[in-house]
């Protein structure tokens, strides 16, 4: 049986960072662990440090989106998705999620544009995004 002991994991990552402050993976994993502990603001800080080390940029930006969305920083989440798209410009799921964030921000025109982009890319890859209310 696998037990999720995030607090203990965080302790180990913090020790690792003290021992080797340039170990980017420890910052990324700390960010993930903090997210599991619902400490979103601190998660953002650790993901940002990981990005400063150029650690798995696309994945880290997507995790940053999750943290910023949890904090209701939808504009910040959109910015992080824009940066993730630089590494994977044909990811239809990113466009779909961006459309939802646009809608939350009242950006109906951009929400429709991103949703249509998700549909177009999804069809190219044999995927069809599920429709959602984008008025």
C-alpha positions in Angstrom: 0.0 0.0 0.0 1.3 3.4 -1.0 0.9 6.1 1.7 1.0 9.8 0.8 3.0 11.5 3.5 3.4 14.9 1.9 4.6 16.6 5.1 7.4 14.2 5.5 8.3 14.4 1.8 8.4 18.2 2.1 10.8 17.9 5.0 13.1 15.7 2.9 13.0 18.2 0.0 13.8 21.1 2.3 16.8 19.2 3.6 17.9 18.5 0.0 17.6 22.1 -0.9 19.7 23.1 2.1 22.3 20.6 1.1 22.2 21.4 -2.6 20.4 24.7 -3.3 21.0 24.3 -7.0 19.0 21.0 -7.3 16.1 22.2 -9.3 14.1 19.0 -9.1 13.8 19.5 -5.3 12.1 22.9 -5.9 9.7 21.4 -8.4 8.8 18.4 -6.1 8.5 20.8 -3.2 6.0 22.8 -5.2 4.0 19.7 -6.0 4.1 18.5 -2.4 2.9 22.0 -1.2 0.0 21.8 -3.7 -1.0 18.5 -2.2 -1.0 20.1 1.2 -3.1 23.0 -0.3 -0.4 25.5 0.4 -0.8 27.0 -3.1 1.0 30.3 -2.5 4.2 28.5 -1.4 3.8 26.1 -4.2 3.9 29.0 -6.7 7.1 30.2 -5.0 8.8 26.8 -5.4 7.6 26.4 -9.0 9.0 29.8 -9.8 12.4 28.9 -8.4 12.3 25.6 -10.4 11.6 27.7 -13.6 14.5 30.0 -12.7 16.7 26.9 -13.0 15.0 26.0 -16.3 13.6 22.8 -14.8 11.1 21.0 -17.1 9.7 24.2 -18.2 6.5 22.9 -19.9 5.5 20.7 -17.0 6.4 23.3 -14.4 4.4 26.0 -16.2 1.4 23.6 -16.2 1.8 23.0 -12.5 2.1 26.7 -12.0 -1.3 27.0 -13.8 -2.8 24.6 -11.3 -1.4 26.6 -8.3 -2.5 30.0 -9.7 -6.0 28.6 -10.5 -6.3 27.4 -7.0 -5.5 30.9 -5.8 -8.1 32.3 -8.3 -5.3 34.1 -10.1 -6.8 33.4 -13.5 -4.8 36.0 -15.3 -1.6 34.5 -13.9 -2.7 31.0 -14.9 -3.3 32.3 -18.5 0.2 33.7 -18.6 1.6 30.4 -17.4 -0.4 28.5 -20.1 1.0 30.9 -22.7 4.5 30.0 -21.6 3.7 26.3 -21.6 2.4 26.6 -25.2 5.8 27.9 -26.3 7.1 24.4 -25.6 4.1 22.5 -26.9 2.2 24.8 -29.3 -0.1 22.0 -30.5 -1.5 20.9 -27.2 -5.2 21.2 -27.6 -5.8 20.6 -23.9 -3.9 23.8 -23.0 -6.1 25.8 -25.4 -9.2 24.2 -23.9 -8.2 25.1 -20.4 -7.2 28.6 -21.5 -10.7 29.0 -22.9 -12.2 28.1 -19.5 -9.9 30.6 -17.8 -10.8 33.3 -20.4 -14.5 32.7 -19.6 -13.8 33.1 -15.9 -12.2 36.4 -16.6 -15.2 37.5 -18.8 -13.1 37.3 -22.0 -15.8 35.7 -24.1 -14.2 36.4 -27.5 -10.9 35.0 -26.5 -12.6 32.0 -24.8 -14.3 31.2 -28.1 -11.1 31.6 -30.0 -9.2 29.3 -27.7 -12.0 26.7 -27.6 -12.1 26.7 -31.5 -8.3 26.2 -31.5 -8.7 23.3 -29.1 -11.3 21.8 -31.4 -9.1 22.2 -34.5 -6.0 20.8 -32.8 -7.9 18.0 -31.1 -9.4 16.8 -34.4 -5.9 16.7 -35.9 -4.8 14.3 -33.2 -8.0 12.3 -33.2 -9.3 13.9 -30.0 -12.5 15.8 -29.6 -12.7 18.1 -26.6 -15.9 17.9 -24.7 -18.1 20.9 -25.3 -18.7 23.3 -22.5 -20.8 26.4 -22.3 -18.7 29.1 -24.0 -21.1 31.9 -24.9 
